[in-house]
């Protein structure tokens, strides 16, 4: 069964499809149905943003849709970047904003803000919220993973802030651990598992 995933983030689509391997479900990119400028992600929290993306695509297709909003929250920064994780650098730097906020831009900006902060003050967590709209009714599935931010990016797997986030209980970043490990312990793995359990119950 195919479901639309309301994002054009190729890394997120690949990751969620890996998490749904060995199930009947495949997540499709909406392409032009959901343009990068089509949804203003101005919600106050992940639930609001996930719903806005899902509802926008649901209105256009009329079929069941899943959307995710996720972010990194750093204790020293009072929970920032949070819902602004994907555009963190462009919010602060006009030069960066002129061409968008890349993963590399965001990491550089985050590490700049944490300059001089000791390891004890670098606690952080990743949060993931999935919104499923089926028949016009929304349902939410949540996950989180705690860890810390390191000084220097390490690893070349994953995307976003993965190269600087070390999950609790590990000594390597998400980007070093690789997708196989990440997909068992990540915030997205947890929210997706809850979605899978719901869809499996519905199918039986």
TORFI-5749 format. One record per atom (N, C-alpha, C, O): residue in three letters; x negated, y, z negated. Coordinates in steps of 0.1 Angstrom, whole numbers, plus 5000, padded with zeros to 4 digits. Each point is the difference from the previous one (the first is absolute). Layout:
# TORFI-5749
ALAXYZ
...
This chain:
# TORFI-5749
UNK499249885000
UNK500850125000
UNK499150125000
UNK499150014992
UNK501350095016
UNK499250125001
UNK500750114992
UNK501250025000
UNK498050064993
UNK500450114992
UNK499250125004
UNK498749995002
UNK501950134999
UNK499250125002
UNK499350044987
UNK500650004990
UNK498150045011
UNK499350064989
UNK499850145003
UNK499450045010
UNK501250054982
UNK500150145003
UNK498650074998
UNK499950094991
UNK499249885017
UNK498750064999
UNK499249985013
UNK500349905007
UNK498950194997
UNK499149985011
UNK498549984996
UNK499150015008
UNK500849964979
UNK498749984994
UNK499649855004
UNK500649914994
UNK498550075015
UNK499749875005
UNK499449914989
UNK500349885000
UNK498950184991
UNK499449924989
UNK501149954991
UNK499949884995
UNK501150205002
UNK501149964991
UNK500849895007
UNK500449904993
UNK499950115020
UNK500849905007
UNK499249865000
UNK500649904997
UNK498150115006
UNK499249875000
UNK500049944986
UNK500249884999
UNK499650204991
UNK500049954986
UNK501349934996
UNK500049894994
UNK501150185009
UNK501349944995
UNK500349885009
UNK500649904994
UNK499150095018
UNK500249885008
UNK499149894995
UNK500549885000
UNK498350144996
UNK499249904994
UNK500749944987
UNK500049884998
UNK500550214994
UNK500749964988
UNK501349925003
UNK500449924991
UNK500150095021
UNK501249935004
UNK499749885008
UNK500949945006
UNK497850024995
UNK499749885008
UNK500749884994
UNK500249994988
UNK500149915021
UNK500749884996
UNK501450034995
UNK500649924993
UNK500050195011
UNK501450034998
UNK500750035014
UNK499250015010
UNK502149994991
UNK500650035012
UNK500050145005
UNK500550045010
UNK498950054981
UNK500150145003
UNK498850065006
UNK498849974997
UNK501450125013
UNK498950085006
UNK500450145000
UNK501150045004
UNK498050054992
UNK500350144999
UNK499550075013
UNK498849985004
UNK502050105002
UNK499750075012
UNK499850154998
UNK500650064991
UNK498550005016
UNK499850144999
UNK501150075008
UNK500449965011
UNK500150154984
UNK501150075007
UNK499550085012
UNK500950045008
UNK497849994993
UNK499550085011
UNK500750145001
UNK500050074990
UNK500549965021
UNK500650145002
UNK501350024993
UNK500450114998
UNK500249784997
UNK501250014992
UNK499850084987
UNK500950064995
UNK497849935000
UNK499750074988
UNK498750075003
UNK498949954998
UNK501250185006
UNK498850085004
UNK499450044987
UNK500650014989
UNK498150035012
UNK499250044988
UNK500650134994
UNK499850024988
UNK500950065020
UNK500650124995
UNK501549994998
UNK500750104996
UNK499849785006
UNK501549984999
UNK500550004986
UNK501250024997
UNK498049944993
UNK500449994986
UNK499250094991
UNK498749985000
UNK501950114994
UNK499250094990
UNK500049934987
UNK501049994993
UNK497849965003
UNK499849934988
UNK499950104988
UNK498950014995
UNK502250055002
UNK499950114989
UNK500749954987
UNK500450084992
UNK499849795007
UNK500649944988
UNK499150034988
UNK498850015001
UNK501949994987
UNK499350024988
UNK499349874995
UNK499150004991
UNK501349885015
UNK499449884995
UNK500049905012
UNK500550035011
UNK498949854987
UNK499849905010
UNK501449955005
UNK500249975012
UNK500850024979
UNK501349955003
UNK500650095010
UNK500649965010
UNK499450174988
UNK500650105009
UNK499449995014
UNK500750015010
UNK498049994990
UNK499350005013
UNK500349875008
UNK500250005012
UNK499749894981
UNK500349875006
UNK501450005006
UNK500249955011
UNK500850104981
UNK501350005005
UNK500250095012
UNK500749975010
UNK498750154990
UNK500150095011
UNK499549945013
UNK500650015011
UNK498249924988
UNK499549935012
UNK500949895005
UNK500349985012
UNK500249944979
UNK500849895003
UNK501450055006
UNK500449945010
UNK500150164984
UNK501350055004
UNK500050065014
UNK500949995008
UNK498050084995
UNK499850065013
UNK500049905011
UNK500650025010
UNK498749874988
UNK499949895010
UNK501349935000
UNK500549965011
UNK500150024978
UNK501349934999
UNK501150075008
UNK500849945007
UNK499250194992
UNK500950085008
UNK499949985015
UNK500950005008
UNK497849994996
UNK499749995015
UNK500349865005
UNK500349985012
UNK499649914980
UNK500049875005
UNK501349924995
UNK500549925007
UNK500050114981
UNK501149934995
UNK499749864995
UNK500949934997
UNK497850045003
UNK499749864995
UNK499250024987
UNK499750114995
UNK500149774998
UNK499350004987
UNK498650065002
UNK499349965009
UNK500350124981
UNK498750075001
UNK499349994987
UNK500750014989
UNK498049985011
UNK499250014988
UNK499050125001
UNK499450025011
UNK500550054979
UNK499050114999
UNK499249994987
UNK500549954990
UNK498350105011
UNK499250004987
UNK499450144998
UNK499650075010
UNK500349974978
UNK499250114996
UNK499149964989
UNK500449924991
UNK498350125010
UNK499149954990
UNK499050124998
UNK499950095007
UNK499349894982
UNK499050114997
UNK499149954989
UNK500249914993
UNK498750175006
UNK499049994990
UNK500350104989
UNK500150125003
UNK499949844984
UNK500150104989
UNK498849994991
UNK499749894995
UNK499650225004
UNK498850004992
UNK500250074987
UNK500650124999
UNK499149824990
UNK500350064986
UNK499450134998
UNK500650104995
UNK498149925009
UNK499350134998
UNK500750115008
UNK499850124996
UNK500949855015
UNK500650105008
UNK501550014997
UNK500850045008
UNK499649914980
UNK501450014996
UNK500949935010
UNK501250055002
UNK498449845003
UNK500849925009
UNK499950035015
UNK500649945009
UNK498650164994
UNK499750045014
UNK499149895006
UNK499249944993
UNK500850045020
UNK500950075010
UNK501449955001
UNK500850075006
UNK499549814989
UNK501449964999
UNK500750005014
UNK499549945009
UNK501750124992
UNK500749995012
UNK499350085011
UNK500449995012
UNK498650084985
UNK499350085010
UNK498749925005
UNK499150065006
UNK500849824990
UNK498749925003
UNK499650015014
UNK498850015003
UNK502149975006
UNK499649995015
UNK499650135006
UNK499350015010
UNK501050104983
UNK499650145005
UNK499450084990
UNK500050135000
UNK499349814990
UNK499450064989
UNK499050115004
UNK500150114995
UNK499049865014
UNK499050095004
UNK500550125008
UNK499650114998
UNK501449875011
UNK500550105008
UNK500850104992
UNK500250125005
UNK500349854983
UNK500750094992
UNK499150104994
UNK500450114995
UNK498349865004
UNK499150084993
UNK499050085009
UNK499450104996
UNK500449855016
UNK499050055009
UNK500650035013
UNK500449915008
UNK499650224995
UNK500650055013
UNK499349945012
UNK500749975010
UNK498050014989
UNK499349945012
UNK500449865002
UNK500149965012
UNK500049964977
UNK500549865002
UNK501450005005
UNK500449925008
UNK500450174986
UNK501450005004
UNK500250035015
UNK501149965005
UNK498050105001
UNK500250035014
UNK500049885009
UNK500550005011
UNK498949894984
UNK500049885008
UNK500549884993
UNK499949885004
UNK500850144985
UNK500649894992
UNK499049964989
UNK498950045000
UNK501649874992
UNK499349954989
UNK499649855002
UNK500949924998
UNK497950055005
UNK499649865002
UNK499749934986
UNK499950074990
UNK500049805011
UNK499649934988
UNK498650054994
UNK499950024988
UNK499250015021
UNK498750044996
UNK500150144994
UNK499450034989
UNK501450065016
UNK500250134995
UNK500649994986
UNK499550074990
UNK501549855008
UNK500649984987
UNK499149954989
UNK500050054989
UNK499149855015
UNK499149954991
UNK498950104996
UNK499750024988
UNK499850065021
UNK499150104997
UNK500550104991
UNK499450044990
UNK501950005012
UNK500650104991
UNK500249954986
UNK499850064991
UNK500749815009
UNK500249944986
UNK498749994993
UNK500050044988
UNK498949925018
UNK498849984993
UNK499450144996
UNK499450014989
UNK500950095019
UNK499550144996
UNK500750044987
UNK499450064991
UNK501949915008
UNK500850044988
UNK499549934988
UNK500250044989
UNK499349845013
UNK499549914989
UNK498550024997
UNK499549924992
UNK499950175014
UNK498650024998
UNK499750034985
UNK500650084994
UNK498549845001
UNK499650024985
UNK500949934991
UNK499850004988
UNK501349945016
UNK500949934991
UNK499549864998
UNK499749925009
UNK500150044978
UNK499449874997
UNK500949885003
UNK501250035003
UNK498349854997
UNK500849895004
UNK501249984991
UNK501149965004
UNK498850084983
UNK501149994991
UNK501250095003
UNK501149984996
UNK498650125013
UNK501150095004
UNK500549985014
UNK500750085005
UNK498949815001
UNK500449975014
UNK501049905001
UNK500249935011
UNK500650044979
UNK501149915001
UNK501050045010
UNK500350125002
UNK500349795006
UNK500950035010
UNK501049885003
UNK499749894995
UNK501350135012
UNK500949895004
UNK500550035014
UNK500250115004
UNK500049785004
UNK500750015012
UNK501549964998
UNK500249914992
UNK500750165014
UNK501449974998
UNK500649985014
UNK499750075010
UNK501249834992
UNK500749975012
UNK501549994997
UNK500449934991
UNK500450145017
UNK501549984999
UNK500549975014
UNK499850085010
UNK500949814992
UNK500749965012
UNK501450034999
UNK500749984990
UNK499950085021
UNK501450025001
UNK500649925011
UNK499650025012
UNK501349894985
UNK500749925010
UNK501450065002
UNK500850014990
UNK499650035022
UNK501450045003
UNK500649895008
UNK499649985012
UNK501449964983
UNK500849905008
UNK501550034998
UNK500550014989
UNK500150005023
UNK501450034999
UNK500350144994
UNK501150024995
UNK497950075005
UNK500250134994
UNK499750014985
UNK500150114994
UNK499649775000
UNK499750004986
UNK498549994998
UNK499349925006
UNK500150164985
UNK498650004997
UNK499749924988
UNK500750004990
UNK498149935010
UNK499549934989
UNK498550034999
UNK499450025010
UNK500149984978
UNK498650044998
UNK499249884993
UNK500549934992
UNK498250065012
UNK499149904995
UNK498750074997
UNK499450065009
UNK500149924979
UNK498850084995
UNK498849914996
UNK500249894996
UNK498650175005
UNK498849934996
UNK499050104996
UNK499950115006
UNK499249854986
UNK498850094996
UNK498849924996
UNK500249884996
UNK498650175006
UNK498849944996
UNK499150114994
UNK499950115006
UNK499549864983
UNK499250104993
UNK498549975002
UNK499649885003
UNK499650224996
UNK498649995003
UNK499250134997
UNK500550084991
UNK498549945016
UNK499250124998
UNK499450055013
UNK499949925010
UNK499750214991
UNK499450055012
UNK498550014998
UNK499550054990
UNK499749905020
UNK498650014999
UNK499450125008
UNK500850075007
UNK497949954991
UNK499450125006
UNK499850005015
UNK500150105006
UNK499649784999
UNK499649995014
UNK500949905007
UNK500149894995
UNK500450145017
UNK500849905007
UNK499249875003
UNK498850015004
UNK501849884995
UNK499349875002
UNK501049905007
UNK501249994996
UNK498449945015
UNK500849915007
UNK500650055012
UNK500150135001
UNK500349795008
UNK500550045013
UNK501449935004
UNK500450015011
UNK500249934979
UNK501349945002
UNK501150094995
UNK499750104992
UNK501549885012
UNK501150084995
UNK500150145006
UNK499550025011
UNK501250074982
UNK500250135005
UNK500350094988
UNK500049964989
UNK500150175014
UNK500350104989
UNK498950014990
UNK498950025004
UNK501549974984
UNK499050024989
UNK499349874996
UNK499349994990
UNK501049905017
UNK499449874997
UNK498550004997
UNK499649934990
UNK499650155017
UNK498549994997
UNK499650064987
UNK498849984996
UNK502150094997
UNK499550064987
UNK500949954988
UNK499850054989
UNK501049855014
UNK500949954989
UNK499649864996
UNK500049915008
UNK499650074979
UNK499649874995
UNK501149964990
UNK500250064990
UNK500649835014
UNK501149964991
UNK499549944987
UNK498949945000
UNK501850074990
UNK499749944987
UNK499749865001
UNK500749925007
UNK498250034986
UNK499649865001
UNK499149975011
UNK499649885001
UNK500050225007
UNK499149975011
UNK498950105000
UNK500150114993
UNK498849865014
UNK498950095001
UNK499850065014
UNK499150085002
UNK501749885007
UNK500050055014
UNK501250085004
UNK501149984993
UNK498850115016
UNK501250075005
UNK500949925008
UNK499749895004
UNK501550164998
UNK500949935009
UNK499449985014
UNK500249895006
UNK499050214999
UNK499449995013
UNK498949895000
UNK499749955011
UNK499750024978
UNK499049894999
UNK500649874998
UNK499649905005
UNK501550094988
UNK500749874997
UNK500649945012
UNK500149885001
UNK500350205008
UNK500649955013
UNK501549984998
UNK500550004989
UNK500149985023
UNK501549995000
UNK500549874993
UNK501150014994
UNK498249885006
UNK500549884994
UNK500150024985
UNK501049954995
UNK498150114999
UNK500150034985
UNK500950114998
UNK500949994991
UNK499050125016
UNK500950114998
UNK501549965001
UNK500850054992
UNK499549875017
UNK501449965003
UNK500549914989
UNK501249965001
UNK498050014989
UNK500649924989
UNK500150094987
UNK500749964991
UNK498650155009
UNK500050084987
UNK500550155002
UNK500150074990
UNK500149975022
UNK500250155002
UNK501450044996
UNK500949914998
UNK499350225001
UNK501350064997
UNK501049965011
UNK501249974998
UNK498350035015
UNK500949975011
UNK500349855000
UNK501149965003
UNK498049964993
UNK500249854999
UNK501249984990
UNK500849915002
UNK499250164987
UNK501049984990
UNK501450055005
UNK501049934997
UNK499150195009
UNK501350045005
UNK500549915011
UNK501249985001
UNK497949985008
UNK500449915011
UNK500449874995
UNK501049945005
UNK498450014984
UNK500449874995
UNK501450014994
UNK500849905002
UNK499650214992
UNK501350024995
UNK501050005011
UNK501149954999
UNK498550125012
UNK500950015012
UNK500249865006
UNK501149965004
UNK497849964997
UNK500049865005
UNK501049924992
UNK500849925006
UNK499150094981
UNK500849924991
UNK501550045003
UNK500949915000
UNK499450215001
UNK501450055003
UNK500549945013
UNK501149955001
UNK498150065010
UNK500449965013
UNK500249845000
UNK500949955007
UNK498249984986
UNK500149864999
UNK501349964993
UNK500749905004
UNK499650174985
UNK501249974993
UNK501350025009
UNK500949934999
UNK499050185008
UNK501150035009
UNK500249905011
UNK501149985004
UNK497849965001
UNK500149905011
UNK500449874995
UNK500449915009
UNK499650064978
UNK500449864995
UNK501450004995
UNK500549904996
